[in-house]
Amino acid sequence: MIALNSVAVMMFQDGGVDQHKISIWSAVIGLALVAQAAGVCIAAAFAIKMFWKVERLTDSFEHKTAPLIEKATALVDELGPKIHTVATNVEQTSYVVRAKVDELAMTVDQLNRTVQDVNERSRVQISRVDGIVSDALATTYEVSRTVQESIKGPVKQVAGVIAGLRAGLETLIARSPFGGGRPSPYDVE
């Protein structure tokens, strides 16, 4: 459209155009303006038609969603206090659980310290018992050695005396008239 208007203006400015051409171009411009007006009217009709469709869809959507919105609102109104109660209970339970966990932590800490104390005392007692047993074993060994030494000396002396008596008796028997003339192993020739 703008192009046609521009051509028409140029022709009017050009002085060599006759009246007949001006009439033709004026008619062309008029037709273009009528076509443009018809296009705008058709577009307006389509816009009105689309507006009515959108309005019907909106009404239908409102009609269908209104009960859902009312139910959702009623549900929120009904569940709101319950949700608040549940949230409050969860919060209180959280505080109680936290307190019990803190108590348990303190109890476990005390138990740990008690076990460490018992362990340390047990180590000391085991060390003490080990020393006592070691001393008892050493004393027992010494007593055993002393007893052995105490018994060995007199036993050797008694054995020596017995061996001497035996040798003497055997010699006496061998030299006696009842001895049968067997030489004694202790005889010296």
For each residue, the residues with C-beta under 8 A, 3 or more apart:
1: 4 5 32 33 36
2: 5 6
3: 6 7
4: 1 7 8 28 29 32
5: 1 2 8 9 29
6: 2 3 9 10
7: 3 4 10 11 25
8: 4 5 11 12 25 26 28 29
9: 5 6 12 13
10: 6 7 13 14
11: 7 8 14 17 21 22 25
12: 8 9 17 22
13: 9 10
14: 10 11 17
15:
16:
17: 11 12 14 21 22
18: 21 22
19: 22 23
20: 23 24
21: 11 17 18 24 25
22: 11 12 17 18 19 25 26
23: 19 20 26 27
24: 20 21 27 28
25: 7 8 11 21 22 28 29
26: 8 22 23 29 30
27: 23 24 30 31
28: 4 8 24 25 31 32
29: 4 5 8 25 26 32 33
30: 26 27 33 34
31: 27 28 34 35
32: 1 4 28 29 35 36
33: 1 29 30 36 37
34: 30 31 37 38
35: 31 32 38 39
36: 1 32 33 39 40
37: 33 34 40 41
38: 34 35 41 42
39: 35 36 42 43
40: 36 37 43 44
41: 37 38 44 45
42: 38 39 45 46
43: 39 40 46 47
44: 40 41 47 48
45: 41 42 48 49
46: 42 43 49 50
47: 43 44 50 51
48: 44 45 51 52
49: 45 46 52 53
50: 46 47 53 54
51: 47 48 54 55
52: 48 49 55 56
53: 49 50 56 57
54: 50 51 57 58
55: 51 52 58 59
56: 52 53 59 60
57: 53 54 60 61
58: 54 55 61 62
59: 55 56 62 63
60: 56 57 63 64
61: 57 58 64 65
62: 58 59 65 66
63: 59 60 66
64: 60 61 67 68
65: 61 62 68 69
66: 62 63 69 70
67: 64 70 71
68: 64 65 71 72
69: 65 66 72 73
70: 66 67 73 74
71: 67 68 74 75
72: 68 69 75 76
73: 69 70 76 77
74: 70 71 77 78
75: 71 72 78 79
76: 72 73 79 80
77: 73 74 80
78: 74 75 81 82
79: 75 76 82 83
80: 76 77 83 84
81: 78 84 85
82: 78 79 85 86
83: 79 80 86 87
84: 80 81 87 88
85: 81 82 88 89
86: 82 83 89 90
87: 83 84 90 91
88: 84 85 91 92
89: 85 86 92 93
90: 86 87 93 94
91: 87 88 94 95
92: 88 89 95 96
93: 89 90 96 97
94: 90 91 97 98
95: 91 92 98 99
96: 92 93 99 100
97: 93 94 100 101
98: 94 95 101 102
99: 95 96 102 103
100: 96 97 103 104
101: 97 98 104 105
102: 98 99 105 106
103: 99 100 106 107
104: 100 101 107 108
105: 101 102 108 109
106: 102 103 109 110
107: 103 104 110 111
108: 104 105 111 112
109: 105 106 112 113
110: 106 107 113 114
111: 107 108 114 115
112: 108 109 115 116
113: 109 110 116 117
114: 110 111 117 118
115: 111 112 118 119
116: 112 113 119 120
117: 113 114 120 121
118: 114 115 121 122
119: 115 116 122 123
120: 116 117 123 124
121: 117 118 124 125
122: 118 119 125 126
123: 119 120 126 127
124: 120 121 127 128
125: 121 122 128 129
126: 122 123 129 130
127: 123 124 130 131
128: 124 125 131 132
129: 125 126 132 133
130: 126 127 133 134
131: 127 128 134 135
132: 128 129 135 136
133: 129 130 136 137
134: 130 131 137 138
135: 131 132 138 139
136: 132 133 139 140
137: 133 134 140 141
138: 134 135 141 142
139: 135 136 142 143
140: 136 137 143 144
141: 137 138 144 145
142: 138 139 145 146
143: 139 140 146 147
144: 140 141 147 148
145: 141 142 148 149
146: 142 143 149 150
147: 143 144 150 151
148: 144 145 151 152
149: 145 146 152 153
150: 146 147 153 154
151: 147 148 154 155
152: 148 149 155 156
153: 149 150 156 157
154: 150 151 157 158
155: 151 152 158 159
156: 152 153 159 160
157: 153 154 160 161
158: 154 155 161 162
159: 155 156 162 163
160: 156 157 163 164
161: 157 158 164 165
162: 158 159 165 166
163: 159 160 166 167
164: 160 161 167 168
165: 161 162 168 169
166: 162 163 169 170
167: 163 164 170 171 184 186
168: 164 165 171 172
169: 165 166 172 173
170: 166 167 173 174 184 185 186
171: 167 168 174 175 184 186 187
172: 168 169 175 176
173: 169 170 176 178 179 184
174: 170 171 179 181 182 183 184 187
175: 171 172 179
176: 172 173 179
177:
178: 173
179: 173 174 175 176 182
180:
181: 174
182: 174 179
183: 174 187
184: 167 170 171 173 174 187
185: 170
186: 167 170 171
187: 171 174 183 184
188:
189:
